[in-house]
Amino acid sequence: MGPIDALWHLLNFFAPALGVGLMTAALARMLWRRELRSVGFGRLAAWACAGCAVGLVGALVVFGRDGKMAGYALMLATCALAVWWAGLRGARG
């Protein structure tokens, strides 16, 4: 495998993390508008994407391969945890 192929593999591995992280940040901002008023979208999206990436890498380490449904479930759980940590941790309802 050449360097361009390796780059494409890496980009395709992290593409779900980027997509899910951006969608989660946007939906969280719409759903918890008042609670997330003080948190910028960029910060929330960065935390969500980083949480998703950590979940994907963790699933790759635990399961030994990419693409398992349990791996995507772990990605969603770490994304939710990251969004909570970045913006909802101290919010009052």
C-alpha positions in Angstrom: 0.0 0.0 0.0 1.3 3.4 -1.0 1.2 6.6 1.0 -1.8 7.9 -0.9 -3.7 4.7 -0.3 -2.8 4.9 3.4 -4.1 8.4 3.6 -7.4 7.5 1.9 -7.8 4.6 4.4 -7.2 6.9 7.3 -9.6 9.6 6.0 -12.3 7.0 5.3 -11.8 5.6 8.8 -12.4 9.0 10.4 -15.2 10.1 8.0 -18.0 8.7 10.2 -16.6 10.4 13.2 -16.6 13.8 11.5 -20.1 13.4 10.0 -21.7 12.1 13.2 -19.8 14.7 15.3 -21.0 17.6 13.2 -24.6 16.3 13.1 -24.7 15.7 16.8 -23.4 19.2 17.6 -26.0 20.8 15.3 -28.8 18.7 16.7 -27.7 19.3 20.3 -27.6 23.1 19.6 -31.2 22.9 18.3 -32.5 20.7 21.1 -30.8 22.4 24.0 -30.8 25.9 22.7 -30.9 27.7 26.1 -28.5 25.4 27.9 -25.9 25.5 25.1 -26.1 29.3 24.5 -22.7 30.0 26.0 -21.0 27.2 24.1 -19.9 28.0 20.6 -20.7 25.6 17.8 -17.1 25.1 16.8 -16.2 24.1 20.4 -19.1 21.7 20.6 -18.4 20.2 17.2 -14.7 19.7 18.0 -15.6 17.9 21.2 -18.2 15.8 19.5 -15.9 14.8 16.6 -13.0 14.1 19.0 -15.3 11.9 21.1 -16.4 10.0 18.0 -12.8 9.5 16.9 -11.8 8.2 20.3 -14.7 5.8 20.2 -13.7 4.5 16.7 -10.1 4.0 17.7 -11.2 2.3 20.9 -13.5 0.0 19.0 -10.6 -0.8 16.6 -8.4 -1.7 19.5 -11.0 -3.8 21.3 -12.5 -5.6 18.3 -9.5 -5.7 16.1 -11.3 -4.5 13.0 -13.5 -1.6 11.8 -17.2 -1.7 10.9 -18.7 -3.6 13.7 -22.1 -2.4 15.0 -20.7 -2.5 18.6 -17.9 -0.2 17.4 -20.4 2.4 16.1 -22.4 2.1 19.3 -19.2 2.9 21.2 -18.6 5.8 18.9 -22.1 7.2 19.6 -21.7 6.7 23.4 -18.4 8.6 23.4 -19.8 11.3 21.3 -22.7 11.8 23.7 -20.3 11.8 26.6 -18.2 14.5 24.9 -21.2 16.7 24.1 -22.3 16.4 27.7 -18.8 17.3 28.9 -18.4 20.2 26.6 -21.7 21.9 27.2 -24.3 20.2 29.3 -22.3 19.3 32.3 -23.1 22.4 34.3 -26.4 23.3 32.7 -29.4 23.9 34.8 -32.7 22.7 33.5 
